[in-house]
């Protein structure tokens, strides 16, 4: 098998990672190291990039299933917050209100409409 070296734009396209994420991953050892191919030019072995991508897919497939659906954060996760001045749709507001109303952790707190 012939080795093929990929340049940064191709690596970014193949992995979906930004330049800063690639170099940060190299520094922490979570992304393949680059190979010098010139005085100021580097590339990455295609086989190592393919293995990295396969590893990401395997890690995804081995994660435990989440309970509560994709829109509900786990207890230890931070719930998303809206930025100041953000517009929230009526549907989103209704879903949030309904989930708070039925939240098992808030059962001890009376709902304002229940008074």
C-alpha positions, 0 to 999 in steps of 0.5 A, spaced: 500 500 500 502 506 498 502 512 503 499 518 501 500 525 505 494 529 505 495 537 506 491 541 511 485 543 507 483 536 505 484 533 512 479 539 515 474 537 509 475 529 511 475 530 519 470 536 519 475 539 524 478 546 524 485 548 524 485 550 531 482 543 533 487 539 529 493 542 532 490 542 539 488 535 538 496 534 536 498 537 542 494 533 547 495 526 543 488 525 541 489 527 533 495 524 529 501 528 528 503 531 522 509 529 517 514 535 515 514 535 507 518 541 506 521 547 510 514 550 512 509 545 509 506 539 513 501 533 511 498 527 515 498 520 513 491 518 510 491 512 513 492 515 520 486 520 518 482 514 516 484 510 523 482 517 527 475 517 523 474 510 524 475 511 532 471 517 532 465 512 529 467 507 534 467 511 540 460 514 538 457 507 537 459 505 544 456 510 548 450 508 552 444 510 550 441 517 553 434 517 557 430 522 556 430 524 549 435 528 545 432 535 548 433 534 555 440 534 558 442 529 563 442 531 571 449 533 570 449 537 564 448 544 564 441 546 560 442 551 554 440 558 556 438 563 551 442 569 550 439 576 552 434 579 547 433 572 544 427 571 541 423 564 543 418 561 539 411 560 542 412 552 541 419 552 545 416 556 550 410 551 551 415 545 551 419 548 556 413 550 560 410 543 560 417 539 561 418 544 568 411 542 570 412 535 569 419 535 572 420 530 577 425 534 581 420 540 581 414 536 584 416 539 591 415 546 588 408 548 587 407 551 580 404 558 579 398 556 576 396 551 581 395 556 587 
